[in-house]
Amino acid sequence: MTRLSVEMLAADAAEPITSAGHAQLGIAVLAGIAVIVLLITKFKLHAFLSLTIGSLALGAFAGAPLDKVITSFSTGLGSTVAGVGVLIALGAILGKMLADSGGADQIVDTILDRASGRSMPWAMVLIASVIGLPLFFEVGVVLLIPVVLMVAKRGNYSLMRIGIPALAGLSVMHGLVPPHPGPLVAIDAVGANLGVTLALGVLIAIPTVVIAGPLFSKYAARWVDVPAPERMIPQRPSEDLEKRPGFGATLATILLPVVLMLAKALVDIVIDDPENTVQRVFDVIGSPLIALLAAVLVGIFTLGMPAGFSRERISQLVEKGLAPIAGILLIVGAGGGFKQTLIDTGVGQMILDISEDWSIPALLLAWLIAVAIRLATGSATVATVSAAGLVAPLAADMSTTHAALLVLAIGAGSLFFSHVNDAGFWLVKEYFGLNVGQTIKTWSIMETIISVVAGALVLLLSLII
């Protein structure tokens, strides 16, 4: 294919596939999202299928030719999976290796050995934040809840005083810090710099997790005073192992991709010369693909081998780590398809026009859209990918830092008030032995605090940098 024909195709793709006015596009957006919400909440259809059908409904209501809608959806799905699919897979492998080798338990035990009394909630939030870096939220919950329950029981601590900080650490990492799927998809959608987003995400995550974790847990423990349920204390992964990796090696492996990506962002800021050899080297080793791949390869020697794993077992571990993420990859890909359909039907330009006419700050608009979709669907990932698609055009004229803040505003909004349509709500309820009211008073309010505090910090930073 000639360069001219490629440019012509790119120009065609930039043109909206429908000439509908703002009113019709607005109705199409509401109808498309309503279809997704209805299918997920009422009919319990998988989010992948719901997003696919919702994208087709959006195009139909916008009056776009169905064949072009299908092309837009397929293009968006393919580009999103190509952009973040490998990163999600590498993160899943690293997380599986961390869990099965006993590395996660080693970090937990080492920190808990040095904590007691009033410092215990702070120790729990530290553990959850470190463990939560490479792990998906649900995996982190399954790993940490046994620890929370055992610490609460053996130390005679309030369950909420110990549990809320752990949940806050996991949730903040999940919503704000790459390489989690939500932030990665938003970064890809708005064209943000991953290193800058990671740095700002960590900066915002620290005060957010302190407020929503150890500080809020004081009040949560007063509102809901329940003992640790005996039946929910399962066996820990490393109890079957004769040996496990050391604390220092495990921590270094977890932090390796973070350090490499942050180093790249720092070098880009300090040198700012694409032709400079040092910057080019860091652009390679600090790219998310290489950073996570390096962590996985290092993990084989620092996590797998010290645990006594054979080559065959490490190979099986990688395979088992990849299996559970099929659904996540499909949801993320379908979210990318929905995003591309929004853009190609002209909805992105409509959002841009509305934000200018109503003088709504782009970051606040992104947060509000993510909040609305989160409340409706219950899924933080669906809220993130959908909101990112809607507000992506707003990032076109933004600076590098403000594009990163746009990603974080979406991530913050996607965590707002988890309730009965969120799988995480029921996971926490059952593990902690709570009723619905108690779960709302603790988990749901904690999620809302995270969303509001992180959103406020994003807006505050936008005024400073």
C-alpha positions in Angstrom: 0.0 0.0 0.0 1.4 3.4 -1.0 2.0 6.2 1.5 -0.6 8.3 -0.3 -3.3 5.6 0.0 -2.5 5.3 3.7 -2.8 9.0 4.2 -6.1 9.0 2.3 -7.4 6.2 4.6 -6.3 8.1 7.7 -8.2 11.2 6.4 -11.3 9.1 5.7 -11.1 7.7 9.3 -11.0 11.2 10.7 -14.3 12.1 9.1 -17.4 11.2 11.2 -19.4 8.3 9.8 -22.6 10.2 10.4 -23.7 13.8 9.9 -26.2 13.7 12.8 -26.7 16.9 14.9 -25.8 17.2 18.6 -29.3 16.4 19.7 -29.4 13.1 17.8 -25.8 12.2 18.9 -26.7 13.0 22.5 -29.7 10.6 22.3 -27.5 8.0 20.6 -24.9 8.2 23.5 -27.6 7.9 26.1 -29.2 5.0 24.3 -25.9 3.2 23.7 -25.0 3.5 27.4 -28.5 2.6 28.5 -28.3 -0.6 26.4 -24.9 -1.5 28.1 -26.3 -0.7 31.6 -29.5 -2.7 31.0 -27.7 -5.7 29.6 -25.1 -5.8 32.4 -27.5 -5.1 35.4 -30.9 -6.5 34.3 -30.0 -9.4 32.0 -26.6 -10.2 33.7 -24.9 -10.3 30.2 -21.1 -10.4 30.2 -19.6 -6.9 29.8 -17.8 -7.9 26.6 -21.1 -8.8 24.9 -22.9 -5.8 26.4 -20.2 -3.3 25.1 -20.4 -4.9 21.7 -24.1 -4.7 21.4 -24.1 -1.2 23.0 -21.6 0.0 20.3 -23.9 -1.3 17.5 -26.9 0.4 19.2 -25.0 3.7 19.5 -24.2 3.6 15.8 -27.8 2.7 14.8 -29.3 5.5 16.9 -26.8 8.0 15.5 -27.9 7.0 12.0 -24.5 5.7 10.9 -24.2 2.9 8.3 -24.0 -0.4 10.1 -21.0 -1.7 8.1 -19.0 1.4 9.1 -20.0 1.0 12.7 -18.7 -2.6 12.6 -15.5 -1.4 11.1 -15.1 1.3 13.7 -15.8 -1.2 16.5 -13.4 -3.8 15.1 -10.6 -1.1 14.6 -11.0 0.2 18.1 -11.0 -3.3 19.6 -7.9 -4.3 17.7 -5.9 -1.2 18.4 -6.7 -1.3 22.1 -5.8 -5.0 22.5 -2.6 -4.3 20.5 -1.8 -1.3 22.8 -2.5 -2.8 26.2 -3.1 -6.5 25.8 0.5 -7.6 26.1 0.9 -5.4 29.2 -2.1 -6.9 30.9 -0.8 -10.4 30.1 2.7 -9.6 31.5 1.2 -8.1 34.6 -1.0 -11.2 35.1 2.1 -13.5 34.8 4.0 -11.4 37.3 1.1 -11.4 39.7 0.7 -15.1 39.5 4.4 -15.7 40.1 4.3 -13.4 43.1 1.3 -15.2 44.6 2.3 -18.8 43.9 6.0 -18.5 44.9 5.1 -17.1 48.3 6.7 -13.7 47.5 3.5 -11.9 48.5 3.3 -13.8 51.8 7.0 -12.9 52.4 6.3 -9.2 52.1 3.2 -9.5 54.3 4.9 -11.4 57.0 8.0 -9.2 57.0 6.1 -6.0 57.4 3.7 -7.4 60.0 6.7 -8.7 62.1 7.7 -5.0 62.4 4.3 -3.6 63.1 2.0 -3.7 66.1 -0.7 -1.7 67.9 -1.5 1.6 66.4 0.9 1.1 63.4 -1.0 -2.0 62.2 -3.5 -0.1 60.0 -0.6 1.7 58.4 1.3 -1.5 57.9 -1.8 -3.0 56.1 -2.2 -0.1 53.8 1.6 -0.3 52.9 1.3 -4.1 52.3 -1.8 -3.6 50.1 -0.2 -0.8 48.1 2.9 -2.8 47.4 1.1 -6.0 46.6 -1.5 -4.1 44.6 1.0 -2.7 42.1 1.2 -5.8 39.9 -2.0 -7.6 40.9 -5.6 -7.2 39.6 -7.9 -6.0 42.4 -9.8 -9.3 42.8 -6.5 -11.3 43.0 -5.2 -8.8 45.6 -8.4 -9.2 47.7 -8.1 -13.0 47.6 -4.4 -12.8 48.6 -4.8 -10.2 51.4 -8.1 -11.1 53.0 -6.8 -14.2 54.8 -4.0 -12.0 56.2 -6.5 -9.3 57.3 -8.7 -11.9 59.0 -5.7 -13.6 60.8 -4.2 -10.3 62.0 -7.6 -9.1 63.3 -8.2 -12.4 65.1 -4.8 -13.0 66.6 -4.2 -9.4 67.5 -7.7 -8.8 68.7 -8.1 -5.8 66.4 -11.3 -4.5 64.9 -11.9 -6.1 61.6 -12.7 -2.8 59.9 -9.6 -1.1 61.4 -7.4 -3.6 59.6 -9.5 -4.4 56.6 -10.4 -1.0 55.3 -6.7 0.1 54.9 -6.0 -3.0 53.0 -9.0 -2.5 50.7 -8.1 1.1 50.2 -4.6 0.3 49.1 -5.7 -2.2 46.6 -8.5 0.0 45.2 -6.4 3.1 44.8 -3.7 1.1 42.9 -6.4 -0.4 40.7 -8.0 2.9 39.7 -5.0 5.3 39.5 -1.8 3.5 38.9 -0.7 1.7 35.7 -0.1 -1.2 34.8 -3.6 -1.9 35.9 -6.0 -2.3 32.9 -8.2 0.7 33.6 -5.4 3.3 33.6 -3.6 1.6 30.7 -6.7 1.8 28.6 -7.3 5.5 29.5 -3.7 6.3 28.7 -4.0 4.6 25.3 -7.3 6.4 24.6 -6.2 9.9 25.4 -2.6 9.5 24.2 -1.1 10.3 27.6 2.5 9.7 28.6 2.6 6.5 30.7 5.6 7.5 32.8 4.1 11.0 33.7 0.8 9.4 34.5 2.5 6.8 36.7 4.4 9.5 38.6 1.3 11.7 39.1 -0.8 8.7 39.9 1.6 7.7 42.7 1.7 11.3 44.0 -2.1 11.4 44.2 -2.4 7.9 45.5 -0.4 8.5 48.6 -2.6 11.1 50.3 -5.8 9.5 48.9 -5.0 6.1 50.4 -4.0 7.6 53.8 -7.4 9.4 54.1 -9.5 6.5 52.8 -7.5 3.9 54.6 -6.1 4.4 58.1 -7.9 7.6 58.8 -11.4 6.5 57.6 -11.0 3.1 59.2 -11.3 4.7 62.7 -14.9 5.7 61.9 -15.7 2.5 59.9 -14.7 0.5 63.0 -17.1 2.4 65.1 -20.0 2.1 62.7 -19.5 -1.6 62.0 -18.0 -3.7 64.8 -17.9 -7.3 63.7 -15.5 -10.2 64.5 -13.4 -11.9 61.8 -15.5 -14.8 60.5 -13.8 -18.1 61.2 -15.1 -19.9 58.1 -13.5 -17.4 55.8 -9.8 -17.9 56.9 -8.5 -20.1 54.0 -5.0 -21.6 53.6 -2.3 -19.2 52.4 -0.5 -20.1 49.1 2.9 -20.4 50.7 1.9 -22.9 53.4 2.5 -25.7 51.0 6.0 -24.5 50.1 9.2 -25.7 51.8 10.9 -22.3 51.0 10.0 -19.0 49.5 11.9 -15.9 48.1 13.5 -13.3 50.2 11.8 -10.0 51.1 14.4 -7.8 49.4 14.4 -9.8 46.1 10.6 -9.9 46.0 10.2 -6.1 46.7 12.9 -5.3 44.0 11.1 -7.5 41.5 7.7 -5.8 42.1 9.2 -2.3 41.9 11.4 -2.9 38.9 8.9 -2.0 36.2 7.8 1.1 38.2 11.4 2.3 38.6 12.1 1.8 34.9 9.0 3.6 33.7 9.6 6.5 36.2 13.3 6.7 35.1 12.2 7.0 31.5 9.8 9.8 32.4 12.5 11.6 34.4 15.1 11.3 31.6 12.6 12.6 29.0 12.0 15.7 31.2 15.6 16.4 32.0 17.2 15.7 28.6 14.3 16.3 26.2 16.3 15.4 23.1 15.0 12.4 21.1 18.3 12.1 19.4 20.3 11.8 22.6 21.7 8.3 23.2 20.9 8.2 26.9 17.3 9.2 26.3 16.9 6.6 23.5 18.2 3.9 25.8 15.8 4.9 28.5 12.9 5.1 26.0 13.5 1.5 25.3 14.1 0.1 28.8 11.4 2.3 30.3 8.7 1.4 27.8 5.9 -0.5 29.5 6.5 -3.6 27.4 10.2 -3.9 28.2 9.8 -2.9 31.8 7.1 -5.5 32.6 8.9 -8.2 30.4 12.1 -7.5 32.4 10.2 -7.9 35.7 8.7 -11.2 34.6 12.1 -12.6 33.4 13.8 -11.4 36.6 10.9 -12.9 38.6 11.8 -16.3 37.3 15.1 -16.1 39.0 14.1 -14.1 42.1 10.7 -15.6 42.8 10.3 -18.9 41.0 13.7 -20.6 41.5 14.1 -19.6 45.2 10.7 -21.2 45.8 12.0 -24.4 44.3 10.0 -24.3 41.1 11.2 -26.4 38.2 11.2 -25.2 34.6 8.1 -27.2 34.0 6.3 -25.6 37.0 7.3 -22.1 36.0 5.9 -22.8 32.5 2.6 -24.1 34.0 2.5 -21.0 36.2 2.7 -18.7 33.2 -0.1 -20.6 31.5 -2.3 -20.4 34.6 -1.5 -16.7 35.0 -2.8 -16.0 31.5 -6.0 -18.1 31.7 -8.0 -15.8 34.0 -7.3 -12.6 32.0 -9.2 -13.7 28.8 -12.4 -12.0 30.0 -10.5 -8.9 31.1 -8.8 -8.6 27.7 -12.2 -9.0 25.9 -13.8 -6.3 28.1 -10.9 -3.9 27.6 -10.9 -4.6 23.8 -14.7 -4.1 23.5 -14.3 -0.9 25.5 -11.8 0.3 23.0 -14.3 -0.6 20.2 -17.0 1.4 22.0 -14.6 4.3 22.3 -13.7 4.2 18.6 -17.4 4.1 17.7 -18.0 7.1 19.9 -15.2 9.0 18.1 -16.2 8.0 14.6 -19.8 8.9 15.0 -18.8 12.4 16.0 -19.6 12.1 19.7 -16.1 13.0 20.7 -16.4 16.3 18.9 -19.8 16.9 20.4 -18.4 16.5 23.9 -15.6 18.9 23.0 -18.2 21.5 21.8 -20.3 21.0 24.9 -17.4 21.5 27.2 -16.5 24.8 25.4 -20.1 26.0 25.4 -20.9 25.2 29.0 -17.4 26.2 30.3 -17.0 22.9 32.2 -13.4 22.1 33.1 -12.4 19.1 31.1 -11.0 17.2 34.2 -14.3 17.7 36.1 -16.3 16.6 33.1 -14.2 13.4 32.7 -14.7 12.7 36.4 -18.5 13.2 36.2 -18.9 11.0 33.2 -16.9 8.2 34.8 -19.0 8.5 38.0 -22.2 8.3 36.1 -21.1 5.1 34.2 -19.7 3.6 37.3 -23.0 4.1 39.2 -25.0 2.6 36.4 -22.8 -0.4 35.4 -21.0 -1.2 38.7 -17.8 -1.8 36.7 -14.8 0.5 37.2 -13.2 -0.9 34.0 -16.3 -0.3 31.9 -16.6 3.2 33.4 -12.9 3.9 32.6 -12.9 2.7 29.0 -16.3 4.4 28.2 -15.4 7.7 29.8 -12.0 7.7 28.1 -13.6 7.3 24.8 -16.0 10.1 25.4 -13.5 12.7 26.6 -10.5 11.6 24.5 -10.8 14.6 22.1 -10.4 17.0 25.0 -6.8 15.8 25.3 -5.9 17.0 21.8 -4.7 20.5 23.0 -3.6 19.5 26.5 0.0 19.5 27.8 1.6 16.2 28.8 0.9 16.7 32.5 -2.8 17.7 31.9 -3.4 14.7 29.6 -2.0 12.5 32.4 -4.3 14.3 34.9 -7.3 13.6 32.5 -6.5 9.9 32.8 -6.4 10.1 36.6 -9.7 12.1 36.7 -11.3 9.3 34.8 -9.7 6.7 37.1 -10.9 8.6 40.2 -14.5 8.8 38.9 -14.6 5.1 38.0 -14.2 4.2 41.8 -17.2 6.2 43.0 -19.7 4.5 45.4 -19.5 0.8 44.7 -22.9 -0.8 45.4 -25.0 -3.9 44.7 -24.2 -3.9 40.9 -20.5 -4.3 41.5 -18.9 -7.7 41.9 -16.3 -6.2 44.3 -19.2 -5.2 46.7 -20.3 -8.8 47.1 -16.7 -10.0 47.3 -16.0 -7.8 50.3 -19.4 -8.5 51.9 -18.9 -12.3 51.8 -15.3 -12.3 52.9 -15.9 -10.0 55.9 -19.2 -11.6 56.8 -21.1 -8.3 56.5 -24.7 -7.6 55.6 -25.6 -5.2 52.8 -26.1 -2.2 55.1 -22.7 -2.8 56.8 -21.0 -3.1 53.5 -22.4 0.2 52.3 -21.3 1.9 55.5 -17.7 0.7 55.1 -16.7 -0.4 51.6 -19.0 1.8 49.6 -18.2 5.0 51.6 -14.5 4.1 51.4 -14.7 3.9 47.6 -16.5 7.2 47.5 -13.9 8.9 49.6 -11.2 7.6 47.3 -13.0 9.0 44.3 -13.7 12.4 45.7 -10.3 12.9 47.3 -8.4 11.7 44.2 -10.7 13.9 42.0 -10.1 16.9 44.1 -6.3 16.4 44.1 -6.4 16.0 40.3 -8.1 19.4 40.0 -5.7 21.0 42.5 -2.7 19.7 40.7 -4.1 21.1 37.4 -3.9 24.5 38.9 -0.3 24.1 40.0 1.4 22.3 37.1 
